[in-house]
């Protein structure tokens, strides 16, 4: 039997040399939540180990992330007050913009400080855009708000804007607004294939979402693979520097498709529900937590992600460095 695939699996050293996919801290991005009015960080019940940060605790987490060698931080803001148009998103002193300034000053040279560009945390109805008179999400009116939000975030020092609202034309609109304001250096991440997923459940608790109903008129139908590819193509055409597939674990086929075709880097977002499932099973002693975490991340990389947003980023980077 000359062909014996087991030869390459015999020892740890051989397996290490023959590994087709690797994880590097620089390929990990940590999503973080900053809540307005907090003096101390506060745990998020559905995401054990993840916190609502105060600006001070966020700065400390950012320093820790930079020391761990992460590629970046993605900031989400949880405001105290919300309104129909999400005014807090464009207020230079709104929680997300204020936190971005603080974090960019602290670690902006060490890693890529990024911000979520979406209205859902800031609107009282909880949708990712503004509403038309009939209650539907008004795509083109929302683009005007995204343009303003992009300028506020760039002004605060965000290096990369994560366009997660799933409005048609959002990448082109934001690119145009930034370029017209002389901010052509700001990177754009198009959440190209963002699915209407049950796995965002814990995140919605984390941002104290006020959403009633769902986001199925703008996020993709989980049944659709071809449409995920199409969205990525459109985001690239509109000038996205990076495209994303989200969630990651239940959309690895879409991720592989997009990775095969995309001329720009492809990222994946391992979302709150993916995190919570592993943590809950591990807490019950039903799964080997650390191995499951690494396997989930290597699976996402293997499917084609150049970088991964994960709530385990800092911890995993620590493991990778000491191995
Ligand atoms: C919307 C947004 C969502 C997530 C990040 N930004 C999802 C949503 O509520 O539709 C989900 C992230 C996660 O679940 O970890 N701005």
py3Dmol code that shows the C-alpha trace and the ligand (Angstrom):
import py3Dmol

protein = """\
ATOM      1  CA  UNK A   1       0.000   0.000   0.000  1.00  0.00           C
ATOM      2  CA  UNK A   2       2.139   2.934  -1.166  1.00  0.00           C
ATOM      3  CA  UNK A   3      -0.519   5.524  -0.516  1.00  0.00           C
ATOM      4  CA  UNK A   4      -0.918   6.007   3.221  1.00  0.00           C
ATOM      5  CA  UNK A   5      -2.465   9.373   4.120  1.00  0.00           C
ATOM      6  CA  UNK A   6      -1.967   8.581   7.804  1.00  0.00           C
ATOM      7  CA  UNK A   7       1.790   9.224   7.347  1.00  0.00           C
ATOM      8  CA  UNK A   8       1.161  12.996   7.519  1.00  0.00           C
ATOM      9  CA  UNK A   9      -0.801  12.647  10.761  1.00  0.00           C
ATOM     10  CA  UNK A  10       1.696  10.544  12.745  1.00  0.00           C
ATOM     11  CA  UNK A  11       3.287  13.116  15.097  1.00  0.00           C
ATOM     12  CA  UNK A  12       2.393  16.596  16.354  1.00  0.00           C
ATOM     13  CA  UNK A  13       5.414  18.048  14.503  1.00  0.00           C
ATOM     14  CA  UNK A  14       4.350  16.490  11.208  1.00  0.00           C
ATOM     15  CA  UNK A  15       0.758  17.590  11.682  1.00  0.00           C
ATOM     16  CA  UNK A  16       1.898  21.118  12.435  1.00  0.00           C
ATOM     17  CA  UNK A  17       3.984  21.311   9.274  1.00  0.00           C
ATOM     18  CA  UNK A  18       1.222  19.849   7.145  1.00  0.00           C
ATOM     19  CA  UNK A  19      -1.614  22.037   8.446  1.00  0.00           C
ATOM     20  CA  UNK A  20      -3.296  23.688   5.463  1.00  0.00           C
ATOM     21  CA  UNK A  21      -4.901  26.489   7.464  1.00  0.00           C
ATOM     22  CA  UNK A  22      -3.524  28.598  10.275  1.00  0.00           C
ATOM     23  CA  UNK A  23      -4.853  31.091  12.736  1.00  0.00           C
ATOM     24  CA  UNK A  24      -2.934  34.247  13.496  1.00  0.00           C
ATOM     25  CA  UNK A  25      -3.907  36.929  16.027  1.00  0.00           C
ATOM     26  CA  UNK A  26      -3.670  39.551  13.266  1.00  0.00           C
ATOM     27  CA  UNK A  27      -6.583  37.810  11.525  1.00  0.00           C
ATOM     28  CA  UNK A  28      -8.880  38.255  14.520  1.00  0.00           C
ATOM     29  CA  UNK A  29     -11.114  41.243  15.190  1.00  0.00           C
ATOM     30  CA  UNK A  30     -12.807  41.703  18.568  1.00  0.00           C
ATOM     31  CA  UNK A  31     -16.342  43.153  18.610  1.00  0.00           C
ATOM     32  CA  UNK A  32     -16.916  45.286  21.740  1.00  0.00           C
ATOM     33  CA  UNK A  33     -19.909  47.014  23.292  1.00  0.00           C
ATOM     34  CA  UNK A  34     -19.735  50.392  24.994  1.00  0.00           C
ATOM     35  CA  UNK A  35     -22.732  51.570  26.956  1.00  0.00           C
ATOM     36  CA  UNK A  36     -23.488  55.168  27.666  1.00  0.00           C
ATOM     37  CA  UNK A  37     -23.592  56.209  31.311  1.00  0.00           C
ATOM     38  CA  UNK A  38     -21.751  53.209  32.756  1.00  0.00           C
ATOM     39  CA  UNK A  39     -19.152  53.831  35.445  1.00  0.00           C
ATOM     40  CA  UNK A  40     -18.236  50.134  35.696  1.00  0.00           C
ATOM     41  CA  UNK A  41     -18.391  47.365  33.090  1.00  0.00           C
ATOM     42  CA  UNK A  42     -21.472  45.163  33.300  1.00  0.00           C
ATOM     43  CA  UNK A  43     -21.721  41.489  32.230  1.00  0.00           C
ATOM     44  CA  UNK A  44     -24.059  40.448  29.415  1.00  0.00           C
ATOM     45  CA  UNK A  45     -26.044  37.461  30.690  1.00  0.00           C
ATOM     46  CA  UNK A  46     -26.469  35.686  27.357  1.00  0.00           C
ATOM     47  CA  UNK A  47     -22.795  36.093  26.440  1.00  0.00           C
ATOM     48  CA  UNK A  48     -20.790  34.866  29.426  1.00  0.00           C
ATOM     49  CA  UNK A  49     -17.371  36.532  29.425  1.00  0.00           C
ATOM     50  CA  UNK A  50     -18.558  39.506  27.325  1.00  0.00           C
ATOM     51  CA  UNK A  51     -19.321  42.880  28.894  1.00  0.00           C
ATOM     52  CA  UNK A  52     -20.921  46.206  28.367  1.00  0.00           C
ATOM     53  CA  UNK A  53     -17.970  48.502  28.704  1.00  0.00           C
ATOM     54  CA  UNK A  54     -17.653  51.910  30.211  1.00  0.00           C
ATOM     55  CA  UNK A  55     -15.302  54.124  28.228  1.00  0.00           C
ATOM     56  CA  UNK A  56     -12.536  53.399  30.743  1.00  0.00           C
ATOM     57  CA  UNK A  57     -12.963  49.632  30.730  1.00  0.00           C
ATOM     58  CA  UNK A  58     -13.175  49.742  26.937  1.00  0.00           C
ATOM     59  CA  UNK A  59      -9.834  51.507  26.765  1.00  0.00           C
ATOM     60  CA  UNK A  60      -8.336  48.799  28.978  1.00  0.00           C
ATOM     61  CA  UNK A  61      -9.819  46.060  26.760  1.00  0.00           C
ATOM     62  CA  UNK A  62      -8.421  47.841  23.708  1.00  0.00           C
ATOM     63  CA  UNK A  63      -4.934  47.905  25.192  1.00  0.00           C
ATOM     64  CA  UNK A  64      -5.240  44.213  26.035  1.00  0.00           C
ATOM     65  CA  UNK A  65      -6.351  43.497  22.453  1.00  0.00           C
ATOM     66  CA  UNK A  66      -3.416  45.430  21.039  1.00  0.00           C
ATOM     67  CA  UNK A  67      -0.981  43.606  23.319  1.00  0.00           C
ATOM     68  CA  UNK A  68      -2.469  40.290  22.194  1.00  0.00           C
ATOM     69  CA  UNK A  69      -1.675  41.258  18.604  1.00  0.00           C
ATOM     70  CA  UNK A  70      -5.242  41.395  17.305  1.00  0.00           C
ATOM     71  CA  UNK A  71      -5.926  42.842  13.890  1.00  0.00           C
ATOM     72  CA  UNK A  72      -8.642  45.170  15.083  1.00  0.00           C
ATOM     73  CA  UNK A  73     -11.564  46.123  17.262  1.00  0.00           C
ATOM     74  CA  UNK A  74     -15.141  46.643  16.068  1.00  0.00           C
ATOM     75  CA  UNK A  75     -17.060  49.074  18.271  1.00  0.00           C
ATOM     76  CA  UNK A  76     -20.796  48.960  18.937  1.00  0.00           C
ATOM     77  CA  UNK A  77     -22.505  51.665  20.982  1.00  0.00           C
ATOM     78  CA  UNK A  78     -25.465  51.322  23.317  1.00  0.00           C
ATOM     79  CA  UNK A  79     -26.983  54.769  23.875  1.00  0.00           C
ATOM     80  CA  UNK A  80     -29.163  55.827  26.794  1.00  0.00           C
ATOM     81  CA  UNK A  81     -31.740  57.567  24.629  1.00  0.00           C
ATOM     82  CA  UNK A  82     -33.100  56.583  21.215  1.00  0.00           C
ATOM     83  CA  UNK A  83     -35.320  58.315  18.674  1.00  0.00           C
ATOM     84  CA  UNK A  84     -36.918  57.733  15.286  1.00  0.00           C
ATOM     85  CA  UNK A  85     -33.922  58.817  13.198  1.00  0.00           C
ATOM     86  CA  UNK A  86     -31.158  57.589  15.504  1.00  0.00           C
ATOM     87  CA  UNK A  87     -29.766  61.029  16.356  1.00  0.00           C
ATOM     88  CA  UNK A  88     -27.209  59.552  18.745  1.00  0.00           C
ATOM     89  CA  UNK A  89     -25.412  57.977  15.798  1.00  0.00           C
ATOM     90  CA  UNK A  90     -24.442  61.294  14.265  1.00  0.00           C
ATOM     91  CA  UNK A  91     -23.931  63.264  17.483  1.00  0.00           C
ATOM     92  CA  UNK A  92     -20.155  63.786  17.823  1.00  0.00           C
ATOM     93  CA  UNK A  93     -20.632  63.247  21.565  1.00  0.00           C
ATOM     94  CA  UNK A  94     -22.883  60.200  21.110  1.00  0.00           C
ATOM     95  CA  UNK A  95     -21.582  57.128  22.918  1.00  0.00           C
ATOM     96  CA  UNK A  96     -20.120  55.385  19.864  1.00  0.00           C
ATOM     97  CA  UNK A  97     -18.345  58.452  18.518  1.00  0.00           C
ATOM     98  CA  UNK A  98     -17.001  59.434  21.938  1.00  0.00           C
ATOM     99  CA  UNK A  99     -15.749  55.896  22.576  1.00  0.00           C
ATOM    100  CA  UNK A 100     -14.141  55.773  19.138  1.00  0.00           C
ATOM    101  CA  UNK A 101     -12.182  58.939  19.863  1.00  0.00           C
ATOM    102  CA  UNK A 102     -10.985  57.510  23.173  1.00  0.00           C
ATOM    103  CA  UNK A 103      -9.984  54.140  21.719  1.00  0.00           C
ATOM    104  CA  UNK A 104      -8.367  55.576  18.586  1.00  0.00           C
ATOM    105  CA  UNK A 105      -6.213  57.827  20.757  1.00  0.00           C
ATOM    106  CA  UNK A 106      -5.223  54.861  22.920  1.00  0.00           C
ATOM    107  CA  UNK A 107      -4.522  52.081  20.374  1.00  0.00           C
ATOM    108  CA  UNK A 108      -5.133  53.571  16.920  1.00  0.00           C
ATOM    109  CA  UNK A 109      -1.560  52.937  15.815  1.00  0.00           C
ATOM    110  CA  UNK A 110      -1.431  49.344  17.082  1.00  0.00           C
ATOM    111  CA  UNK A 111      -4.615  47.952  15.563  1.00  0.00           C
ATOM    112  CA  UNK A 112      -7.433  48.919  13.236  1.00  0.00           C
ATOM    113  CA  UNK A 113     -10.159  50.744  15.159  1.00  0.00           C
ATOM    114  CA  UNK A 114     -13.476  50.030  13.429  1.00  0.00           C
ATOM    115  CA  UNK A 115     -17.062  51.097  13.992  1.00  0.00           C
ATOM    116  CA  UNK A 116     -20.435  49.566  13.255  1.00  0.00           C
ATOM    117  CA  UNK A 117     -22.272  51.805  10.832  1.00  0.00           C
ATOM    118  CA  UNK A 118     -25.933  51.034  11.371  1.00  0.00           C
ATOM    119  CA  UNK A 119     -28.851  52.797  13.021  1.00  0.00           C
ATOM    120  CA  UNK A 120     -30.427  49.928  14.942  1.00  0.00           C
ATOM    121  CA  UNK A 121     -28.799  50.670  18.295  1.00  0.00           C
ATOM    122  CA  UNK A 122     -29.851  54.307  18.016  1.00  0.00           C
ATOM    123  CA  UNK A 123     -33.444  54.111  16.790  1.00  0.00           C
ATOM    124  CA  UNK A 124     -36.400  53.762  19.164  1.00  0.00           C
ATOM    125  CA  UNK A 125     -38.080  51.284  16.784  1.00  0.00           C
ATOM    126  CA  UNK A 126     -34.873  49.224  16.589  1.00  0.00           C
ATOM    127  CA  UNK A 127     -34.666  48.978  12.789  1.00  0.00           C
ATOM    128  CA  UNK A 128     -31.420  49.467  10.890  1.00  0.00           C
ATOM    129  CA  UNK A 129     -32.849  52.431   9.008  1.00  0.00           C
ATOM    130  CA  UNK A 130     -35.436  55.180   9.221  1.00  0.00           C
ATOM    131  CA  UNK A 131     -39.083  54.364   8.609  1.00  0.00           C
ATOM    132  CA  UNK A 132     -41.429  55.572   5.889  1.00  0.00           C
ATOM    133  CA  UNK A 133     -44.956  56.739   6.756  1.00  0.00           C
ATOM    134  CA  UNK A 134     -46.286  53.209   6.205  1.00  0.00           C
ATOM    135  CA  UNK A 135     -43.838  51.769   8.750  1.00  0.00           C
ATOM    136  CA  UNK A 136     -41.545  50.120   6.200  1.00  0.00           C
ATOM    137  CA  UNK A 137     -37.786  50.727   6.288  1.00  0.00           C
ATOM    138  CA  UNK A 138     -37.071  53.553   3.839  1.00  0.00           C
ATOM    139  CA  UNK A 139     -33.944  52.526   1.941  1.00  0.00           C
ATOM    140  CA  UNK A 140     -33.003  55.820   0.298  1.00  0.00           C
ATOM    141  CA  UNK A 141     -33.822  58.038   3.273  1.00  0.00           C
ATOM    142  CA  UNK A 142     -31.640  55.714   5.353  1.00  0.00           C
ATOM    143  CA  UNK A 143     -28.710  56.215   2.971  1.00  0.00           C
ATOM    144  CA  UNK A 144     -28.764  59.922   3.810  1.00  0.00           C
ATOM    145  CA  UNK A 145     -28.425  59.074   7.514  1.00  0.00           C
ATOM    146  CA  UNK A 146     -25.625  56.585   6.771  1.00  0.00           C
ATOM    147  CA  UNK A 147     -23.725  59.311   4.905  1.00  0.00           C
ATOM    148  CA  UNK A 148     -23.923  61.570   7.952  1.00  0.00           C
ATOM    149  CA  UNK A 149     -23.006  58.724  10.284  1.00  0.00           C
ATOM    150  CA  UNK A 150     -19.966  57.878   8.162  1.00  0.00           C
ATOM    151  CA  UNK A 151     -18.653  61.410   8.434  1.00  0.00           C
ATOM    152  CA  UNK A 152     -19.178  61.480  12.201  1.00  0.00           C
ATOM    153  CA  UNK A 153     -17.357  58.162  12.599  1.00  0.00           C
ATOM    154  CA  UNK A 154     -14.467  59.179  10.341  1.00  0.00           C
ATOM    155  CA  UNK A 155     -14.189  62.413  12.302  1.00  0.00           C
ATOM    156  CA  UNK A 156     -13.994  60.399  15.529  1.00  0.00           C
ATOM    157  CA  UNK A 157     -11.030  58.464  14.203  1.00  0.00           C
ATOM    158  CA  UNK A 158     -12.573  55.230  12.975  1.00  0.00           C
ATOM    159  CA  UNK A 159     -10.276  53.691  10.359  1.00  0.00           C
ATOM    160  CA  UNK A 160     -12.825  51.248   8.958  1.00  0.00           C
ATOM    161  CA  UNK A 161     -16.594  51.499   8.826  1.00  0.00           C
ATOM    162  CA  UNK A 162     -18.632  48.314   9.062  1.00  0.00           C
ATOM    163  CA  UNK A 163     -21.750  48.787   6.964  1.00  0.00           C
ATOM    164  CA  UNK A 164     -24.106  46.292   8.556  1.00  0.00           C
ATOM    165  CA  UNK A 165     -27.517  47.790   7.751  1.00  0.00           C
ATOM    166  CA  UNK A 166     -28.167  45.883   4.509  1.00  0.00           C
ATOM    167  CA  UNK A 167     -29.662  48.840   2.637  1.00  0.00           C
ATOM    168  CA  UNK A 168     -29.259  48.720  -1.149  1.00  0.00           C
ATOM    169  CA  UNK A 169     -26.536  51.060  -2.347  1.00  0.00           C
ATOM    170  CA  UNK A 170     -25.104  51.705   1.121  1.00  0.00           C
ATOM    171  CA  UNK A 171     -21.460  51.158   0.177  1.00  0.00           C
ATOM    172  CA  UNK A 172     -21.620  53.547  -2.787  1.00  0.00           C
ATOM    173  CA  UNK A 173     -23.458  56.190  -0.754  1.00  0.00           C
ATOM    174  CA  UNK A 174     -20.986  56.121   2.123  1.00  0.00           C
ATOM    175  CA  UNK A 175     -17.960  56.000  -0.193  1.00  0.00           C
ATOM    176  CA  UNK A 176     -19.274  59.061  -1.999  1.00  0.00           C
ATOM    177  CA  UNK A 177     -19.904  60.985   1.235  1.00  0.00           C
ATOM    178  CA  UNK A 178     -16.439  60.218   2.576  1.00  0.00           C
ATOM    179  CA  UNK A 179     -14.653  61.048  -0.655  1.00  0.00           C
ATOM    180  CA  UNK A 180     -16.543  64.320  -1.019  1.00  0.00           C
ATOM    181  CA  UNK A 181     -15.391  65.243   2.498  1.00  0.00           C
ATOM    182  CA  UNK A 182     -11.771  64.425   1.686  1.00  0.00           C
ATOM    183  CA  UNK A 183     -11.814  61.175   3.679  1.00  0.00           C
ATOM    184  CA  UNK A 184     -10.857  58.790   0.904  1.00  0.00           C
ATOM    185  CA  UNK A 185      -8.497  56.923   3.244  1.00  0.00           C
ATOM    186  CA  UNK A 186     -11.289  55.486   5.416  1.00  0.00           C
ATOM    187  CA  UNK A 187     -11.821  51.770   4.700  1.00  0.00           C
ATOM    188  CA  UNK A 188     -15.251  50.281   4.047  1.00  0.00           C
ATOM    189  CA  UNK A 189     -16.377  46.829   5.089  1.00  0.00           C
ATOM    190  CA  UNK A 190     -19.522  45.774   3.246  1.00  0.00           C
ATOM    191  CA  UNK A 191     -21.584  43.288   5.248  1.00  0.00           C
ATOM    192  CA  UNK A 192     -22.372  41.859   1.871  1.00  0.00           C
ATOM    193  CA  UNK A 193     -24.091  38.640   2.801  1.00  0.00           C
ATOM    194  CA  UNK A 194     -25.788  39.282   6.115  1.00  0.00           C
ATOM    195  CA  UNK A 195     -28.557  36.809   6.768  1.00  0.00           C
ATOM    196  CA  UNK A 196     -31.736  37.280   8.798  1.00  0.00           C
ATOM    197  CA  UNK A 197     -30.528  34.954  11.539  1.00  0.00           C
ATOM    198  CA  UNK A 198     -31.754  33.604  14.847  1.00  0.00           C
ATOM    199  CA  UNK A 199     -28.117  33.523  15.936  1.00  0.00           C
ATOM    200  CA  UNK A 200     -28.141  37.289  16.571  1.00  0.00           C
ATOM    201  CA  UNK A 201     -30.331  36.699  19.634  1.00  0.00           C
ATOM    202  CA  UNK A 202     -27.733  37.337  22.361  1.00  0.00           C
ATOM    203  CA  UNK A 203     -26.418  40.417  20.518  1.00  0.00           C
ATOM    204  CA  UNK A 204     -29.864  41.941  20.533  1.00  0.00           C
ATOM    205  CA  UNK A 205     -29.919  41.504  24.288  1.00  0.00           C
ATOM    206  CA  UNK A 206     -26.445  43.028  24.441  1.00  0.00           C
ATOM    207  CA  UNK A 207     -27.493  46.172  22.602  1.00  0.00           C
ATOM    208  CA  UNK A 208     -30.836  46.243  24.447  1.00  0.00           C
ATOM    209  CA  UNK A 209     -32.580  46.079  21.105  1.00  0.00           C
ATOM    210  CA  UNK A 210     -36.040  47.560  20.969  1.00  0.00           C
ATOM    211  CA  UNK A 211     -36.874  45.793  17.704  1.00  0.00           C
ATOM    212  CA  UNK A 212     -40.341  44.399  17.285  1.00  0.00           C
ATOM    213  CA  UNK A 213     -40.797  42.063  14.356  1.00  0.00           C
ATOM    214  CA  UNK A 214     -37.754  41.159  12.328  1.00  0.00           C
ATOM    215  CA  UNK A 215     -35.307  42.345   9.655  1.00  0.00           C
ATOM    216  CA  UNK A 216     -36.417  40.057   6.849  1.00  0.00           C
ATOM    217  CA  UNK A 217     -37.166  42.898   4.448  1.00  0.00           C
ATOM    218  CA  UNK A 218     -33.471  43.807   4.347  1.00  0.00           C
ATOM    219  CA  UNK A 219     -31.333  40.919   5.622  1.00  0.00           C
ATOM    220  CA  UNK A 220     -30.976  37.845   3.398  1.00  0.00           C
ATOM    221  CA  UNK A 221     -33.143  34.758   3.490  1.00  0.00           C
ATOM    222  CA  UNK A 222     -31.125  31.874   5.021  1.00  0.00           C
ATOM    223  CA  UNK A 223     -32.237  29.705   2.098  1.00  0.00           C
ATOM    224  CA  UNK A 224     -30.308  31.748  -0.461  1.00  0.00           C
ATOM    225  CA  UNK A 225     -26.750  30.951  -1.492  1.00  0.00           C
ATOM    226  CA  UNK A 226     -26.626  32.590  -4.915  1.00  0.00           C
ATOM    227  CA  UNK A 227     -28.014  35.810  -3.497  1.00  0.00           C
ATOM    228  CA  UNK A 228     -25.152  35.961  -0.971  1.00  0.00           C
ATOM    229  CA  UNK A 229     -22.677  35.894  -3.853  1.00  0.00           C
ATOM    230  CA  UNK A 230     -24.619  38.555  -5.671  1.00  0.00           C
ATOM    231  CA  UNK A 231     -24.567  40.890  -2.684  1.00  0.00           C
ATOM    232  CA  UNK A 232     -20.795  40.493  -2.409  1.00  0.00           C
ATOM    233  CA  UNK A 233     -20.347  41.330  -6.092  1.00  0.00           C
ATOM    234  CA  UNK A 234     -22.497  44.443  -5.677  1.00  0.00           C
ATOM    235  CA  UNK A 235     -20.527  45.619  -2.629  1.00  0.00           C
ATOM    236  CA  UNK A 236     -17.252  45.206  -4.510  1.00  0.00           C
ATOM    237  CA  UNK A 237     -18.643  47.160  -7.461  1.00  0.00           C
ATOM    238  CA  UNK A 238     -19.655  49.951  -5.075  1.00  0.00           C
ATOM    239  CA  UNK A 239     -16.134  50.207  -3.709  1.00  0.00           C
ATOM    240  CA  UNK A 240     -16.013  47.958  -0.628  1.00  0.00           C
ATOM    241  CA  UNK A 241     -12.458  47.289   0.543  1.00  0.00           C
ATOM    242  CA  UNK A 242     -13.573  44.134   2.342  1.00  0.00           C
ATOM    243  CA  UNK A 243     -16.745  42.067   2.143  1.00  0.00           C
ATOM    244  CA  UNK A 244     -18.275  39.963   4.890  1.00  0.00           C
ATOM    245  CA  UNK A 245     -20.386  36.885   5.354  1.00  0.00           C
ATOM    246  CA  UNK A 246     -22.456  36.748   8.534  1.00  0.00           C
ATOM    247  CA  UNK A 247     -23.170  34.615  10.516  1.00  0.00           C
ATOM    248  CA  UNK A 248     -20.166  32.395   9.836  1.00  0.00           C
ATOM    249  CA  UNK A 249     -20.792  28.835  11.022  1.00  0.00           C
ATOM    250  CA  UNK A 250     -24.131  28.246   9.311  1.00  0.00           C
ATOM    251  CA  UNK A 251     -23.046  29.979   6.059  1.00  0.00           C
ATOM    252  CA  UNK A 252     -19.693  28.352   5.276  1.00  0.00           C
ATOM    253  CA  UNK A 253     -20.873  27.492   1.763  1.00  0.00           C
ATOM    254  CA  UNK A 254     -21.628  31.149   1.049  1.00  0.00           C
ATOM    255  CA  UNK A 255     -18.273  32.081   2.549  1.00  0.00           C
ATOM    256  CA  UNK A 256     -16.466  29.612   0.303  1.00  0.00           C
ATOM    257  CA  UNK A 257     -18.325  30.899  -2.763  1.00  0.00           C
ATOM    258  CA  UNK A 258     -17.545  34.525  -1.975  1.00  0.00           C
ATOM    259  CA  UNK A 259     -13.909  33.729  -1.145  1.00  0.00           C
ATOM    260  CA  UNK A 260     -13.482  31.935  -4.462  1.00  0.00           C
ATOM    261  CA  UNK A 261     -14.717  34.906  -6.459  1.00  0.00           C
ATOM    262  CA  UNK A 262     -13.920  38.024  -4.497  1.00  0.00           C
ATOM    263  CA  UNK A 263     -11.116  40.328  -5.650  1.00  0.00           C
ATOM    264  CA  UNK A 264     -11.071  41.914  -2.171  1.00  0.00           C
ATOM    265  CA  UNK A 265     -10.508  40.263   1.223  1.00  0.00           C
ATOM    266  CA  UNK A 266     -13.397  38.353   2.741  1.00  0.00           C
ATOM    267  CA  UNK A 267     -14.169  38.396   6.442  1.00  0.00           C
ATOM    268  CA  UNK A 268     -16.665  36.399   8.460  1.00  0.00           C
ATOM    269  CA  UNK A 269     -18.512  37.305  11.656  1.00  0.00           C
ATOM    270  CA  UNK A 270     -18.829  34.547  14.215  1.00  0.00           C
ATOM    271  CA  UNK A 271     -21.938  35.978  15.836  1.00  0.00           C
ATOM    272  CA  UNK A 272     -23.276  36.089  19.366  1.00  0.00           C
ATOM    273  CA  UNK A 273     -25.405  32.937  19.029  1.00  0.00           C
ATOM    274  CA  UNK A 274     -22.422  30.932  17.800  1.00  0.00           C
ATOM    275  CA  UNK A 275     -20.496  32.141  20.834  1.00  0.00           C
ATOM    276  CA  UNK A 276     -23.346  31.495  23.263  1.00  0.00           C
ATOM    277  CA  UNK A 277     -23.934  27.943  22.029  1.00  0.00           C
ATOM    278  CA  UNK A 278     -20.355  26.864  22.685  1.00  0.00           C
ATOM    279  CA  UNK A 279     -20.222  28.669  26.033  1.00  0.00           C
ATOM    280  CA  UNK A 280     -23.505  27.135  27.173  1.00  0.00           C
ATOM    281  CA  UNK A 281     -22.502  23.611  26.164  1.00  0.00           C
ATOM    282  CA  UNK A 282     -19.093  24.041  27.775  1.00  0.00           C
ATOM    283  CA  UNK A 283     -20.634  25.381  30.986  1.00  0.00           C
ATOM    284  CA  UNK A 284     -22.655  22.190  31.165  1.00  0.00           C
ATOM    285  CA  UNK A 285     -19.566  20.067  30.646  1.00  0.00           C
ATOM    286  CA  UNK A 286     -20.922  18.795  27.334  1.00  0.00           C
ATOM    287  CA  UNK A 287     -18.101  19.990  25.123  1.00  0.00           C
ATOM    288  CA  UNK A 288     -14.379  20.760  25.400  1.00  0.00           C
ATOM    289  CA  UNK A 289     -14.627  24.535  25.265  1.00  0.00           C
ATOM    290  CA  UNK A 290     -11.170  25.492  24.069  1.00  0.00           C
ATOM    291  CA  UNK A 291     -11.015  22.823  21.372  1.00  0.00           C
ATOM    292  CA  UNK A 292     -14.501  23.732  20.163  1.00  0.00           C
ATOM    293  CA  UNK A 293     -13.551  27.409  19.984  1.00  0.00           C
ATOM    294  CA  UNK A 294     -10.438  26.696  17.930  1.00  0.00           C
ATOM    295  CA  UNK A 295     -12.237  24.208  15.684  1.00  0.00           C
ATOM    296  CA  UNK A 296     -15.015  26.696  14.975  1.00  0.00           C
ATOM    297  CA  UNK A 297     -12.458  29.357  14.029  1.00  0.00           C
ATOM    298  CA  UNK A 298     -10.251  27.117  11.898  1.00  0.00           C
ATOM    299  CA  UNK A 299     -13.402  25.955  10.099  1.00  0.00           C
ATOM    300  CA  UNK A 300     -14.268  29.542   9.239  1.00  0.00           C
ATOM    301  CA  UNK A 301     -10.716  30.215   8.032  1.00  0.00           C
ATOM    302  CA  UNK A 302     -10.683  26.965   6.047  1.00  0.00           C
ATOM    303  CA  UNK A 303     -13.904  27.946   4.267  1.00  0.00           C
ATOM    304  CA  UNK A 304     -12.133  31.065   3.037  1.00  0.00           C
ATOM    305  CA  UNK A 305     -12.254  33.890   5.584  1.00  0.00           C
ATOM    306  CA  UNK A 306      -9.159  36.096   5.560  1.00  0.00           C
ATOM    307  CA  UNK A 307     -10.109  37.452   8.988  1.00  0.00           C
ATOM    308  CA  UNK A 308     -12.770  36.634  11.569  1.00  0.00           C
ATOM    309  CA  UNK A 309     -14.762  38.791  13.951  1.00  0.00           C
ATOM    310  CA  UNK A 310     -15.124  36.777  17.140  1.00  0.00           C
ATOM    311  CA  UNK A 311     -15.895  37.519  20.793  1.00  0.00           C
ATOM    312  CA  UNK A 312     -13.084  35.093  21.672  1.00  0.00           C
ATOM    313  CA  UNK A 313     -10.456  37.101  19.774  1.00  0.00           C
ATOM    314  CA  UNK A 314      -8.284  38.271  22.685  1.00  0.00           C
ATOM    315  CA  UNK A 315      -8.396  34.961  24.523  1.00  0.00           C
ATOM    316  CA  UNK A 316      -7.615  32.925  21.401  1.00  0.00           C
ATOM    317  CA  UNK A 317      -4.761  35.264  20.447  1.00  0.00           C
ATOM    318  CA  UNK A 318      -3.258  34.520  23.860  1.00  0.00           C
ATOM    319  CA  UNK A 319      -3.421  30.770  23.198  1.00  0.00           C
ATOM    320  CA  UNK A 320      -1.861  31.169  19.770  1.00  0.00           C
ATOM    321  CA  UNK A 321       1.051  33.140  21.153  1.00  0.00           C
ATOM    322  CA  UNK A 322       1.954  30.646  23.843  1.00  0.00           C
ATOM    323  CA  UNK A 323       1.699  27.571  21.643  1.00  0.00           C
TER     324      UNK A 323
END
"""
ligand_1 = """\
16
LIG
C -26.961 45.163 13.261
C -26.065 44.128 13.802
C -26.375 42.798 14.141
C -25.216 42.214 14.649
C -24.244 43.151 14.572
N -24.773 44.329 14.044
C -27.506 41.965 13.938
C -28.890 42.350 13.982
O -29.388 42.750 15.054
O -29.550 42.186 12.964
C -25.127 40.817 15.179
C -23.887 40.463 15.862
C -23.963 39.254 16.702
O -25.009 38.582 16.808
O -22.928 38.928 17.295
N -26.384 46.416 13.342
"""
view = py3Dmol.view(width=600, height=400)
view.addModel(protein, "pdb")
view.setStyle({"model": 0}, {"cartoon": {"style": "trace"}})
view.addModel(ligand_1, "xyz")
view.setStyle({"model": 1}, {"stick": {}})
view.zoomTo()
view.show()
